[in-house]
Amino acid sequence: DDEAMTVLNRIIVQEPMSAESYLLKGKIYFRRGELESAESNLKTSLFWNNQLIDAHILLGRIYVQKGDCLQARSYATSALKIDENNEDALGLGRQLERCSK
């Protein structure tokens, strides 16, 4: 992960609008449990490319973990608008059924 982060940071310096680089950094932070950094990078990735379904799904998962069901539902809805058959987006929807309970 550390080596990947170094490479991703170099890419971002050269190409600051690289939505995919921010997405990958967000995934790494999410996997590490660093939710604030993950959230920031995922939101930046969506700023540059709002069609990155993985970013919507991961942000939804972050908000489920934080107990913010309304925000999580918003990202789940966005993900399903991009691809209504995406298994991860559907799984997030199932998670949301239990979010407010």
Solvent accessible surface area in square Angstrom, and as a share of the most:
residue,aa,sasa,rsa
1,D,75,0.39
2,D,104,0.54
3,E,144,0.65
4,A,44,0.34
5,M,16,0.07
6,T,69,0.40
7,V,65,0.37
8,L,12,0.06
9,N,67,0.34
10,R,139,0.51
11,I,64,0.32
12,I,23,0.11
13,V,123,0.71
14,Q,151,0.67
15,E,100,0.45
16,P,75,0.47
17,M,120,0.53
18,S,11,0.07
19,A,5,0.04
20,E,93,0.42
21,S,5,0.03
22,Y,31,0.12
23,L,15,0.08
24,L,83,0.41
25,K,23,0.10
26,G,0,0.00
27,K,64,0.27
28,I,12,0.06
29,Y,39,0.15
30,F,43,0.18
31,R,158,0.58
32,R,94,0.34
33,G,52,0.50
34,E,74,0.33
35,L,39,0.20
36,E,121,0.54
37,S,39,0.25
38,A,0,0.00
39,E,21,0.09
40,S,64,0.41
41,N,18,0.09
42,L,0,0.00
43,K,82,0.35
44,T,41,0.24
45,S,0,0.00
46,L,17,0.09
47,F,151,0.63
48,W,102,0.36
49,N,49,0.25
50,N,88,0.45
51,Q,113,0.50
52,L,25,0.13
53,I,28,0.14
54,D,50,0.26
55,A,0,0.00
56,H,8,0.03
57,I,4,0.02
58,L,17,0.08
59,L,0,0.00
60,G,0,0.00
61,R,70,0.26
62,I,0,0.00
63,Y,14,0.05
64,V,29,0.17
65,Q,115,0.51
66,K,87,0.37
67,G,52,0.50
68,D,54,0.28
69,C,23,0.14
70,L,145,0.72
71,Q,67,0.30
72,A,0,0.00
73,R,108,0.40
74,S,58,0.37
75,Y,35,0.13
76,A,4,0.03
77,T,65,0.38
78,S,34,0.22
79,A,0,0.00
80,L,55,0.27
81,K,167,0.71
82,I,57,0.29
83,D,57,0.30
84,E,121,0.54
85,N,111,0.57
86,N,34,0.17
87,E,123,0.55
88,D,72,0.37
89,A,0,0.00
90,L,62,0.31
91,G,19,0.19
92,L,0,0.00
93,G,22,0.22
94,R,127,0.46
95,Q,62,0.27
96,L,6,0.03
97,E,113,0.51
98,R,155,0.57
99,C,26,0.16
100,S,87,0.56
101,K,196,0.83
